[in-house]
């Protein structure tokens, strides 16, 4: 232990795991690089959303849209 409560450690581990899953997402380019998409079946997206408690469809959308 480095002086961090066990409950805080689990939160930190969950955030780190989510970030690692986000890095493994497969993003497909479309229209000569003008657009992209993420498969709704991507297990890393599902794990990311579960770990952080965010809505799957919203995350799938906002990963590929800037506005």
Secondary structure as a PSIPRED ss2 file (coil, helix, strand):
# PSIPRED VFORMAT (PSIPRED V4.0)

   1 X C   1.000  0.000  0.000
   2 X C   1.000  0.000  0.000
   3 X C   1.000  0.000  0.000
   4 X C   1.000  0.000  0.000
   5 X C   1.000  0.000  0.000
   6 X H   0.000  1.000  0.000
   7 X H   0.000  1.000  0.000
   8 X H   0.000  1.000  0.000
   9 X H   0.000  1.000  0.000
  10 X H   0.000  1.000  0.000
  11 X H   0.000  1.000  0.000
  12 X H   0.000  1.000  0.000
  13 X H   0.000  1.000  0.000
  14 X H   0.000  1.000  0.000
  15 X H   0.000  1.000  0.000
  16 X H   0.000  1.000  0.000
  17 X H   0.000  1.000  0.000
  18 X H   0.000  1.000  0.000
  19 X H   0.000  1.000  0.000
  20 X H   0.000  1.000  0.000
  21 X H   0.000  1.000  0.000
  22 X H   0.000  1.000  0.000
  23 X H   0.000  1.000  0.000
  24 X C   1.000  0.000  0.000
  25 X C   1.000  0.000  0.000
  26 X C   1.000  0.000  0.000
  27 X E   0.000  0.000  1.000
  28 X E   0.000  0.000  1.000
  29 X E   0.000  0.000  1.000
  30 X E   0.000  0.000  1.000
  31 X C   1.000  0.000  0.000
  32 X C   1.000  0.000  0.000
  33 X C   1.000  0.000  0.000
  34 X C   1.000  0.000  0.000
  35 X E   0.000  0.000  1.000
  36 X E   0.000  0.000  1.000
  37 X E   0.000  0.000  1.000
  38 X E   0.000  0.000  1.000
  39 X C   1.000  0.000  0.000
  40 X C   1.000  0.000  0.000
  41 X C   1.000  0.000  0.000
  42 X C   1.000  0.000  0.000
  43 X H   0.000  1.000  0.000
  44 X H   0.000  1.000  0.000
  45 X H   0.000  1.000  0.000
  46 X H   0.000  1.000  0.000
  47 X H   0.000  1.000  0.000
  48 X H   0.000  1.000  0.000
  49 X H   0.000  1.000  0.000
  50 X H   0.000  1.000  0.000
  51 X H   0.000  1.000  0.000
  52 X H   0.000  1.000  0.000
  53 X C   1.000  0.000  0.000
  54 X C   1.000  0.000  0.000
  55 X C   1.000  0.000  0.000
  56 X H   0.000  1.000  0.000
  57 X H   0.000  1.000  0.000
  58 X H   0.000  1.000  0.000
  59 X H   0.000  1.000  0.000
  60 X H   0.000  1.000  0.000
  61 X H   0.000  1.000  0.000
  62 X H   0.000  1.000  0.000
  63 X C   1.000  0.000  0.000
  64 X C   1.000  0.000  0.000
  65 X C   1.000  0.000  0.000
  66 X C   1.000  0.000  0.000
  67 X C   1.000  0.000  0.000
